[in-house]
């Protein structure tokens, strides 16, 4: 056996071991992969009951119902579709109606989402991409500002009065930033 053929056998054996290790890692990870979906995707795609995924959106105003033994039911919406969520346990401190959340669990046959985990986001700067896109399409999300109320034509937005004190402050700040 020549030196060249021994190297070739060694390289192919290492490649086979590496491929086997990669295959084992990927098969082990496939059971723990959890996909993220918005309520619109759940309604449109007809997610099969028993499927584990993460549901993200806003807690619908007026939908929070507390039951005995720390059971809670609420609706998650992206303003296009709504999914009812049932959860048993302590909710995060930042959980409230109108707040963005991500719940992880399974969809039951009746369309009820049974959550194992509920996470409330801590500020308005983060929103799952799919939910932010749905809110942007409706004009309820602005980049850098988060959730905004839809403008109400019956209630005009008064312009900020420009008095001497704000003009002086703005001028002073402007001069400082120019330096």
PyMOL commands that set and color helices and strands:
alter all, ss='L'
color gray80, all
select helices_A, chain A and resi 3-30+39-45+129-137+164-178
alter helices_A, ss='H'
color red, helices_A
select strands_A, chain A and resi 35-38+52-59+65-66+71-77+82-88+100-107+113-120+141-142+146-147
alter strands_A, ss='S'
color yellow, strands_A
deselect
rebuild
show_as cartoon
